[in-house]
């Protein structure tokens, strides 16, 4: 479980809630005006954590972290500012003014940034075939396991939702199943599980090297984007959003 609270946001008493899967994502997202919550890549545990909050305790919800690529044109390090989340045959839209604000913040990022839907799934999408099928079904550019939970939580509390996801494993690359599951409940990597997978030959050294290279590119990009987003993850406050609409 990862829960880091900062209730001294610059735009009022409540921060932006950053929903993550990995501990490293949570550490990158944290900062002034931000509270982070994550569940180690377990959507059901994440739902329970969010349900356990005494109230939403935030002014907006952002899903932030790395993702699998579905759009074959995207490479590790490319950034998707989500226009919506597709999951379970349903699409939940991101707040359009927030999407526009985030895109402006990231306009100077030294990486490719696109606006597109992401897919939310309950289990990791591992093979290029499965990624292609999900792309055909949803039209999404990337996939992760937290955005659908974050979007539903935001919808349930009438809060703006947004997502910033950085491609790690591209559409044409398989994600080793044993490695995808090698996470502790707090979102830290389980090194012993990875070594056990190598010993069982359910993961190859070459596959791990490629994944490490892709992950490095993705986290470097995420770090640059986080710096550009700034205080409160760059999400404007509700008053600014209402003025934009008016």
Phi, psi and omega per residue, in radians:
X1 nan 2.366 3.086
X2 -2.168 2.056 3.047
X3 -2.435 2.012 3.101
X4 -2.208 2.049 -3.058
X5 -1.831 2.432 2.947
X6 -2.420 1.835 -3.081
X7 -1.770 0.370 3.139
X8 -1.947 0.785 -3.116
X9 -1.112 2.718 -3.058
X10 -1.318 -0.258 -3.037
X11 -1.969 0.570 -3.131
X12 2.235 -3.032 -3.029
X13 -1.324 -0.230 -3.044
X14 -2.012 2.517 3.132
X15 -1.564 3.120 2.897
X16 -1.456 2.350 3.124
X17 -1.594 2.023 3.101
X18 -1.635 2.046 -3.126
X19 -1.740 2.132 -3.052
X20 -2.285 2.977 3.057
X21 -1.928 -0.719 -3.062
X22 -1.764 2.619 3.112
X23 -1.066 -0.652 3.138
X24 -1.139 -0.642 3.064
X25 -1.073 -0.766 -3.131
X26 -1.100 -0.717 3.130
X27 -1.121 -0.687 3.123
X28 -1.189 -0.685 -3.089
X29 -1.247 -0.505 -3.023
X30 -1.073 2.659 3.109
X31 2.758 -3.075 -3.129
X32 -1.006 2.338 3.119
X33 1.320 0.312 -3.080
X34 -2.313 2.381 2.903
X35 -2.026 2.450 -3.137
X36 -2.055 2.556 3.059
X37 -2.500 2.411 3.119
X38 -2.717 2.877 -3.027
X39 -2.450 0.533 3.030
X40 1.110 0.646 3.089
X41 1.274 0.460 -3.131
X42 -2.105 1.737 -3.069
X43 -1.019 -0.665 -3.115
X44 -1.184 -0.716 3.081
X45 -1.115 -0.654 3.107
X46 -1.098 -0.755 3.092
X47 -1.022 -0.758 -3.133
X48 -1.100 -0.708 3.116
X49 -1.094 -0.746 -3.132
X50 -1.201 -0.679 3.093
X51 -1.122 -0.522 -3.093
X52 -1.358 -0.126 3.089
X53 -1.194 2.462 -3.117
X54 -1.134 -0.423 3.056
X55 -2.891 3.066 -3.123
X56 -1.035 -0.669 3.053
X57 1.068 0.433 -3.107
X58 -2.678 2.847 3.133
X59 -1.796 -0.202 3.104
X60 -2.866 2.840 -3.128
X61 -2.190 2.225 3.083
X62 -2.158 2.230 2.946
X63 -1.536 2.140 -3.050
X64 -2.443 2.383 3.125
X65 2.708 -2.775 3.141
X66 -1.628 2.936 -3.063
X67 -2.689 2.896 2.992
X68 -1.524 2.484 3.117
X69 -1.415 2.393 3.015
X70 -1.986 -0.642 3.060
X71 -1.252 2.081 -3.070
X72 -1.131 -0.241 3.123
X73 -1.435 -0.230 -3.078
X74 -1.517 2.478 3.136
X75 -2.090 2.871 3.121
X76 -0.949 2.265 -3.110
X77 1.789 -0.316 3.069
X78 -1.178 2.596 -2.993
X79 -2.012 2.369 3.048
X80 -1.996 2.023 2.941
X81 -1.575 1.947 -2.952
X82 -1.230 2.318 2.980
X83 -1.561 -0.276 3.109
X84 -3.118 2.991 3.118
X85 -2.160 2.238 3.110
X86 -1.874 2.173 -3.136
X87 -2.759 2.400 3.075
X88 1.027 0.586 3.132
X89 1.332 0.195 -3.099
X90 -2.245 2.575 3.078
X91 -2.041 2.233 3.030
X92 -1.906 2.112 -3.075
X93 -1.362 2.534 2.948
X94 -1.366 2.749 -3.130
X95 -1.195 2.080 -2.997
X96 -1.083 -0.652 3.130
X97 -1.197 -0.611 3.088
X98 -1.192 -0.747 3.100
X99 -0.984 -0.806 3.141
X100 -1.100 -0.711 3.141
X101 -1.135 -0.726 3.128
X102 -1.157 -0.720 3.128
X103 -1.067 -0.679 3.094
X104 -1.132 -0.724 3.125
X105 -1.075 -0.628 -3.048
X106 -1.660 0.112 -3.092
X107 -1.076 -0.494 -3.125
X108 -1.671 0.150 3.124
X109 -1.114 2.431 -3.127
X110 -1.408 0.516 -3.135
X111 -2.420 2.922 3.105
X112 -1.299 2.292 3.120
X113 -2.184 2.181 3.101
X114 -2.174 2.790 3.000
X115 -1.883 2.150 -3.096
X116 -2.880 2.893 3.042
X117 -1.243 2.665 2.938
X118 -2.021 2.730 3.060
X119 -1.772 2.452 3.058
X120 -1.908 2.285 -3.077
X121 -2.279 2.817 -3.129
X122 -1.620 -0.275 3.104
X123 -2.495 2.634 -3.075
X124 -1.019 2.441 3.077
X125 -1.648 1.966 -2.865
X126 -1.730 -0.708 -2.963
X127 -1.751 2.696 3.039
X128 -0.996 -0.629 3.112
X129 -1.094 -0.794 -3.134
X130 -1.159 -0.623 3.099
X131 -1.151 -0.752 3.136
X132 -1.109 -0.683 3.124
X133 -1.141 -0.710 3.136
X134 -1.199 -0.641 3.072
X135 -1.078 -0.778 3.136
X136 -1.145 -0.621 -3.098
X137 -1.302 -0.668 -2.969
X138 -1.949 -0.408 -3.026
X139 1.302 0.113 -3.075
X140 -1.284 2.686 -3.132
X141 -1.591 -0.401 -3.085
X142 -2.653 2.932 -3.086
X143 -2.435 2.457 3.039
X144 -2.594 3.119 -3.028
X145 -1.953 0.172 -3.125
X146 -2.100 -0.458 -2.980
X147 -1.089 -0.660 -3.134
X148 -1.175 -0.582 3.112
X149 -1.229 -0.772 3.134
X150 -1.101 -0.748 -3.126
X151 -1.128 -0.718 3.130
X152 -1.154 -0.670 3.099
X153 -1.112 -0.775 3.118
X154 -1.088 -0.781 -3.140
X155 -1.060 -0.750 -3.100
X156 -1.112 -0.410 -3.119
X157 -1.946 0.154 3.104
X158 1.137 0.625 -3.083
X159 -1.894 2.646 3.019
X160 -1.100 2.441 3.097
X161 -2.091 2.532 3.034
X162 -2.675 2.963 3.121
X163 -2.649 2.443 3.003
X164 -2.216 2.005 -3.072
X165 -2.246 2.343 -3.090
X166 -1.881 2.269 -3.103
X167 -1.162 2.280 3.025
X168 -1.861 -1.373 3.111
X169 -1.493 2.082 -3.086
X170 -1.271 3.024 -3.010
X171 -1.065 -0.544 -3.059
X172 -1.633 0.181 -3.085
X173 -2.092 2.323 3.099
X174 -1.350 2.556 3.044
X175 -1.790 2.090 -3.121
X176 -0.974 2.184 -3.054
X177 -1.032 -0.759 -3.094
X178 -1.116 -0.624 -3.132
X179 -1.291 -0.653 3.135
X180 -1.050 -0.505 -3.127
X181 -1.650 -0.041 -3.027
X182 -1.496 1.098 3.112
X183 -2.248 2.450 3.010
X184 -1.389 2.831 -3.140
X185 -0.998 -0.444 3.139
X186 -1.508 0.069 3.091
X187 1.558 0.015 3.069
X188 -1.427 2.582 3.103
X189 -1.147 2.484 3.122
X190 -1.704 1.626 -3.052
X191 -1.097 -0.666 3.135
X192 -1.090 -0.661 3.112
X193 -1.150 -0.656 3.097
X194 -1.135 -0.775 3.131
X195 -1.117 -0.673 3.105
X196 -1.117 -0.669 3.113
X197 -1.119 -0.690 3.074
X198 -1.110 -0.734 -3.135
X199 -1.117 -0.623 3.118
X200 -1.451 -0.082 -3.091
X201 1.090 0.437 3.022
X202 -1.500 -0.083 2.978
X203 -2.439 2.544 -3.129
X204 -1.841 2.698 3.127
X205 -1.105 -0.684 3.118
X206 -1.083 -0.721 3.115
X207 -1.122 -0.668 3.127
X208 -1.201 -0.645 3.118
X209 -1.123 -0.780 3.110
X210 -1.086 -0.744 3.137
X211 -1.118 -0.697 3.114
X212 -1.098 -0.708 3.118
X213 -1.144 -0.784 3.122
X214 -1.113 -0.732 -3.133
X215 -1.113 -0.693 3.120
X216 -1.069 -0.774 3.111
X217 -1.110 -0.721 -3.111
X218 -1.161 -0.788 -3.102
X219 -1.267 -0.579 3.026
X220 -1.057 -0.771 3.127
X221 -1.137 -0.750 3.132
X222 -1.069 -0.704 3.117
X223 -1.105 -0.728 3.110
X224 -1.122 -0.741 3.132
X225 -1.128 -0.708 -3.139
X226 -1.061 -0.701 3.119
X227 -1.111 -0.670 3.127
X228 -1.232 -0.584 -3.126
X229 -1.175 -0.696 3.028
X230 1.304 -2.663 -3.063
X231 -1.053 2.377 3.126
X232 1.091 0.416 3.133
X233 1.002 0.395 3.080
X234 1.316 0.151 -3.129
X235 -1.463 2.083 3.136
X236 -1.169 2.696 -3.127
X237 -1.321 2.958 -3.032
X238 -1.067 -0.664 3.119
X239 -1.057 -0.737 3.101
X240 -1.113 -0.709 -3.135
X241 -1.120 -0.728 3.134
X242 -1.152 -0.647 3.096
X243 -1.152 -0.652 3.098
X244 -1.085 -0.745 -3.123
X245 -1.143 -0.732 3.140
X246 -1.137 nan nan
